Amino acid sequence: MINKGWSDSELVSRYQNGNDGAFEILLHRYKSKLYSAIYLIVKDRYKAEDLLQETFIKAVNTIKSGRYNDEGKFSAWIGRIAHNLAIDTFR
């Protein structure tokens, strides 16, 4: 992927159309922020890494299945996935 100036929405659309590099850009764009948010909740480095991976797996599965709704912002959506997964570890 050469152009990293694409919007999240454009990257998701490109990923839905088979461009795996588009999701790689999204991953690099949000992994640090999501990891930090998860870590603040679980306070365990290894658990935070696992939950970060699970967050992106859920995102991939949702996008690939066509269930992703682009009405809101991708960052808020994936942030909510990460937050919910982190909170679920305490249930």
Order of alpha helices (4+ residues) and beta strands (2+ residues): alpha-alpha-alpha-alpha
